[in-house]
Amino acid sequence: MIAPEKLKGNPAKATGHVQWQWRNRLLALKKAGYAPALKPLQMQFARNCPPASVLTDQSSLRHCTLQKICPFCWGRRYVFKAWNHACPAIITDRNKFSPRDREVVWLERNEVYDSLDKLLTAAKLNRELEQVLLKQHCTVRGAIRFEAFFVNINDPKWLMIRRSTLALTEGYNGELQGSPYLTRHWQSKHINKRQLSEAVACATSYPPALLKANAEQTKNLLDATKGIRSISFRGCMR
C-alpha cells in the first residue's frame, strides 16, 4: 500500500523506499511538535526502527514502539499479531484450509469527521457495530476488531476512522452485502493460508495517509488517540 507498484517485486528496494518515506515523515512531525520526535534518543530509535518481515540481524536494534504511525512497528504490533491470532483459529484442516461449514468474513467501515472532539466521541461509540450486524444473521465464533485513525490526504480538516472486523462465522450467507453501513465486504469458505494472509493484510493495512497527510493535523490526531486501543480479539481469535 505504501511502496510504489514498480518496486513491489523487489522487497529490498521497496523496504528502502518505505524507510525513506518514514524518515522524511519523522522530520515533518518533529517540525509540527510531535513529542517522540523531539526527544533525540526516541528520534534515533524511530529513524532506525528495524523493518518488519525482513531477514536481517536485528538483535542490537530497538523498535521505536510508535505503532500508530511507524510502518514497521505497525506491521509487528497489528498485522503480525492479527495473523498469529487468526491463523490457528481459522486454518484447522491439517494446517491447509478453514472448515467447510464456516465462513471467513471481512467487513470494513469508514467514518469521516470535521473535528477531533467528534472523532473521539465516535471512537467510543458503535465500536462493535460490524459484529452486531453479523450476529443478527449468523453465529460469530471469533473476531478481530481493528481501528485506524488518519487524516484525509486532500483536505486536513477531515479526520478518518477506518474500522475493520475479520470474523469466523457459521451460517452467514452474505446478508450484509451492499449494506449502507459498510464500505467493504468480503466472505469466503474453505480458504487456504495465502487467502487468509491477504484478508489479514487488508483488514490491518497501513493507511498511506499516515505518511502523506498534513503533518500538524496528523500530530494532533496521534496525540488525541494515543490512549485508544486499536486492536482487540474475541472468541476463538483470542
C-alpha positions in Angstrom: 0.0 0.0 0.0 2.8 2.5 0.7 5.6 1.3 -1.7 5.4 2.2 -5.4 3.9 -0.5 -7.6 7.2 -0.8 -9.7 9.1 -1.7 -6.5 6.8 -4.4 -5.2 8.8 -7.2 -7.0 11.9 -6.0 -5.2 11.5 -6.3 -1.4 14.8 -4.7 -0.6 14.1 -1.6 -2.7 10.5 -1.4 -1.5 11.6 -1.6 2.1 14.3 1.1 1.5 11.7 3.4 -0.1 9.3 3.0 2.9 12.2 3.7 5.3 13.0 6.8 3.3 9.3 7.9 3.5 9.2 7.2 7.2 12.4 9.2 8.0 11.0 12.2 6.0 7.7 11.9 7.9 9.6 12.0 11.2 11.2 15.3 10.2 7.8 16.7 9.3 6.3 15.5 12.6 9.3 17.0 14.5 8.6 20.4 12.9 4.9 20.0 13.9 5.9 19.4 17.5 5.3 15.6 17.8 6.7 14.8 21.3 8.5 11.5 20.5 10.3 13.1 17.5 11.5 16.0 19.8 13.4 13.5 22.0 16.9 12.8 20.5 17.1 9.2 21.7 13.5 8.4 20.7 14.1 10.1 17.3 17.1 7.9 16.8 15.2 4.7 17.6 12.4 5.8 15.3 14.7 6.6 12.4 16.5 3.3 12.7 13.4 1.2 13.5 14.2 -2.3 12.0 11.9 -3.2 9.1 9.3 -5.9 9.8 9.4 -9.2 7.9 13.0 -8.7 6.7 15.7 -11.3 7.5 18.4 -9.2 9.0 20.3 -9.3 12.3 18.1 -7.1 14.5 19.4 -8.3 17.8 21.2 -4.9 18.5 18.3 -2.8 17.2 15.4 -1.4 19.2 11.9 -1.0 18.0 10.6 2.6 18.4 7.1 1.2 19.5 5.3 4.1 17.7 2.9 1.6 16.2 0.2 4.1 15.4 2.5 5.9 12.9 5.7 3.8 12.3 5.0 1.5 9.3 7.4 -1.2 10.7 6.0 -1.2 14.3 2.5 -1.2 12.7 3.4 -4.4 11.0 4.7 -6.0 14.1 2.0 -4.8 16.5 -1.1 -5.1 14.3 -0.5 -7.2 11.1 1.7 -9.9 12.6 -0.4 -10.1 15.9 -3.6 -10.4 13.9 -2.1 -13.2 11.8 -0.9 -15.0 14.9 -4.4 -15.0 16.4 -6.3 -15.7 13.1 -4.3 -18.5 11.6 -4.5 -21.1 14.3 -8.2 -20.3 14.9 -9.2 -20.4 11.2 -6.9 -22.9 9.5 -7.7 -26.2 11.2 -7.7 -28.8 8.4 -4.1 -30.1 8.9 -2.9 -26.5 8.5 -4.3 -26.3 5.0 -7.8 -24.9 4.9 -10.5 -23.3 7.0 -13.5 -25.5 7.9 -16.0 -26.2 5.1 -19.0 -25.4 7.3 -17.8 -21.9 8.4 -17.1 -18.6 6.7 -14.3 -16.1 7.0 -15.8 -12.6 6.7 -14.1 -9.3 6.5 -16.1 -6.1 7.0 -14.9 -2.5 6.8 -16.5 0.8 7.6 -15.0 4.3 7.0 -16.1 7.3 9.0 -15.3 11.0 8.4 -15.3 13.8 11.0 -14.5 17.5 10.9 -13.2 17.9 14.4 -11.1 15.9 17.0 -13.9 16.1 19.5 -16.4 14.5 17.1 -13.9 11.8 16.2 -13.0 11.0 19.8 -16.7 10.7 20.7 -17.3 8.5 17.7 -14.3 6.3 18.7 -16.2 5.4 21.8 -19.5 4.7 20.1 -20.6 1.9 17.8 -17.2 0.2 18.1 -18.8 -3.2 17.8 -21.3 -2.3 15.0 -19.9 -4.8 12.5 -20.1 -7.7 14.9 -23.6 -6.7 16.0 -24.7 -6.7 12.3 -23.1 -10.1 11.8 -24.7 -11.6 14.9 -28.2 -10.7 13.5 -27.6 -13.2 10.7 -25.2 -15.9 12.0 -23.1 -17.3 14.8 -19.8 -15.5 15.3 -17.2 -17.9 16.5 -14.5 -15.4 16.9 -13.4 -12.0 15.6 -10.6 -9.5 15.3 -11.6 -5.8 15.5 -9.2 -3.2 14.3 -9.3 0.6 14.0 -7.0 3.0 12.2 -7.0 6.8 12.6 -5.7 9.2 10.0 -6.1 12.5 8.2 -7.6 12.9 4.8 -4.7 13.4 2.3 -6.6 16.0 0.2 -8.2 18.1 3.0 -6.6 18.2 6.5 -9.9 19.2 8.2 -11.3 15.8 7.6 -10.3 13.2 10.1 -10.9 9.5 9.4 -11.6 6.3 11.3 -11.4 3.0 9.4 -12.9 0.1 11.4 -12.3 -3.5 10.3 -13.7 -6.8 11.5 -12.3 -10.1 10.5 -14.5 -12.9 11.7 -15.1 -16.7 11.6 -18.8 -17.3 11.3 -21.3 -20.1 10.9 -24.4 -19.8 8.8 -23.6 -16.5 7.2 -25.0 -16.1 3.6 -23.8 -12.6 2.7 -26.8 -10.8 4.1 -24.7 -7.7 4.7 -23.6 -7.4 1.1 -24.5 -3.9 -0.1 -25.2 -2.7 3.5 -25.1 1.2 3.7 -23.1 0.8 7.0 -20.2 -0.9 5.2 -17.6 0.3 2.7 -16.1 -3.2 2.1 -17.5 -6.7 2.4 -15.7 -10.0 1.7 -16.5 -13.6 2.6 -15.3 -17.0 1.6 -15.4 -20.6 2.7 -12.6 -23.2 2.9 -9.8 -20.7 2.3 -6.1 -21.5 2.5 -3.3 -19.7 4.3 -2.4 -17.5 1.4 -6.0 -16.3 1.1 -6.2 -15.7 4.8 -2.9 -13.8 4.8 -4.3 -11.5 2.2 -7.5 -10.9 4.2 -5.5 -10.1 7.4 -3.2 -7.8 5.4 -6.2 -5.9 4.0 -8.0 -5.8 7.4 -5.0 -4.3 9.1 -3.4 -2.4 6.3 -1.3 0.7 7.0 -3.1 3.9 5.6 -0.8 5.7 3.2 -2.3 9.0 4.5 -0.2 8.5 7.7 2.9 9.2 5.7 1.4 11.9 3.4 -1.3 13.9 5.0 -0.9 17.2 6.7 1.8 16.7 9.4 0.4 19.1 12.0 -3.1 17.7 11.9 -1.6 14.1 11.9 0.4 15.1 15.0 -2.8 16.4 16.7 -4.6 13.2 15.8 -1.8 11.0 17.1 -1.8 12.9 20.4 -5.6 12.7 20.8 -5.8 9.0 20.1 -2.7 7.6 21.8 -4.7 6.1 24.6 -7.2 4.4 22.4 -6.7 0.7 21.9 -6.7 -0.1 18.1 -6.9 -3.9 18.1 -8.9 -6.5 20.1 -9.8 -10.2 19.9 -13.0 -12.1 20.6 -14.0 -15.7 20.9 -11.7 -18.3 19.2 -9.5 -15.5 18.0 -8.2 -14.7 21.5 
